[in-house]
Amino acid sequence: MAEHYEVFYCLEKSIRRQVMLLMKEKYGESWWVEKIEEEVKKNVEKNIQREEDSGFTIRSEEKIDYTTFGELTQIAIKNWEAFDNLFKRGQRAFQKIMTNLNQLRGPIAHCCPLAEDEVVRLELTVKDWFRLME
């Protein structure tokens, strides 16, 4: 499972970074304030507060790192004009691949073994992700 965790970790970090970069590029430094829905911002603030209250080291200075994977998809869909040049296959393809990644993320993030079929599905979905940007 460690190799699947590593693959997903790197992919998720790169997706978060890509979302942040595209939003900054399109909307400027105030993209978070101006373009993110209030519900997402509230959830992020709650996650940050929970982490601060734990006494542990905080994971990041970037609010995007406190969003759920589903919220990342929501951010992109709601602000598609920032993403359509990169994801030429369109919103539906993007949303489908993100949904598949989110479903695969659960067992990986929670240290559950993946069935052999799910390992294949992960490999194909990662390929789909990179094909989305061609």
C-alpha positions, -999 to 999 in steps of 0.1 A, spaced: 0 0 0 29 23 6 36 28 -31 -1 36 -37 0 61 -9 31 77 -23 16 80 -58 -16 95 -45 2 119 -21 23 133 -50 -7 135 -73 -29 152 -47 -2 177 -38 3 186 -75 -35 190 -80 -38 214 -50 -8 233 -63 -22 234 -98 -56 247 -86 -39 274 -65 -16 285 -94 -44 286 -120 -67 306 -96 -39 331 -88 -31 334 -125 -67 341 -135 -80 361 -105 -49 375 -88 -37 372 -52 -71 378 -37 -86 348 -55 -94 330 -22 -114 359 -8 -132 368 -40 -138 334 -57 -142 308 -31 -177 300 -18 -185 309 18 -193 273 28 -159 261 16 -142 290 35 -160 282 67 -151 245 64 -114 255 58 -114 278 88 -129 250 110 -102 226 98 -75 251 105 -89 259 140 -92 222 148 -56 217 138 -44 247 158 -64 235 189 -47 201 187 -13 216 196 4 198 167 24 215 140 0 230 113 3 212 80 4 243 58 1 281 54 -20 276 23 -58 274 28 -61 252 -3 -44 225 18 -73 224 42 -100 218 15 -114 184 9 -108 167 -24 -144 172 -33 -141 210 -25 -111 211 -49 -134 198 -77 -161 223 -67 -136 252 -68 -125 243 -103 -160 237 -116 -173 271 -102 -143 289 -117 -139 269 -149 -126 298 -170 -94 295 -150 -91 258 -159 -104 254 -194 -71 261 -211 -53 234 -192 -81 208 -192 -91 208 -228 -113 177 -225 -138 197 -206 -156 200 -173 -173 166 -175 -141 147 -180 -124 167 -152 -153 160 -128 -154 123 -136 -117 118 -131 -117 139 -99 -147 118 -86 -128 86 -94 -97 99 -76 -118 109 -46 -133 74 -44 -99 58 -46 -84 83 -21 -105 70 8 -90 35 12 -55 48 4 -56 77 29 -71 54 56 -45 27 52 -69 0 38 -56 -24 13 -67 -19 -23 -82 -49 -41 -63 -59 -72 -90 -44 -94 -87 -11 -75 -50 -10 -80 -56 -12 -118 -83 14 -115 -59 37 -96 -32 33 -123 -58 40 -151 -72 70 -133 -38 85 -128 -32 80 -165 -66 96 -172 -55 126 -151 -24 132 -172 -43 126 -204 -68 153 -193 -40 179 -197 -29 168 -232 
